[in-house]
Amino acid sequence: MTDSRKRVPIPIKVAPAGDLPPDQRGVVLDSVQKHRSLEGALLPILHAIQERLGWIPTAAVPLIAFELNISRAEVHGVLTFYHYFRQRPPGTHTIYMCRAEACQALGAHGLEAHAQQVLGTKFHERSADGRISLEPVYCLGNCAMGPSLLIDRQLYSRVTAERFDEIVAALSGETAAERSTASAVGAR
Ligand code: FES
């Protein structure tokens, strides 16, 4: 006698391999836990992770997808659609450069090219030494005083190429001082 009942495969949910360091995994799970009940939970979760880690590790994608029961492609799609989300750790300092119209009219376009050349990086990446991140923004509310930059929560107005070089030199000086302090501490 043959069994006429159709066999229906039962999908098994398999937890992704734990290739995130434990501290990052903890942040991801905690962020998911806090926001999973919201409608459209993915965006608040990604924001929460970036707020705490400074970036969103690629290895977090399978874990978020598993926890929300959505596809990895969906998480990856949202993560890469919004340039705001970083997929690499930021530098010690982040320069947010305004690319909106009013600043463009006041010379931001030339400043962009200069900044990218001086830092040896494009937008969304870090300087050659890995210490300064360059990110675009679209209006800092300082339109009449452009070109405008926001660095470490401080607003800079009417920034010229020369002024940009001074700012970067000051940031580099600070990082050099940080380095020597760190090595002095390490030598103790
Ligand atoms: S357009 Fe640059 S600050 Fe508004």
Residues whose N, C-alpha, C, O or C-beta is under 5 A from the ligand:
A	BS01	FES	C98 A100 E101 A102 C103 C139 L140 G141 N142 C143 G146 S148
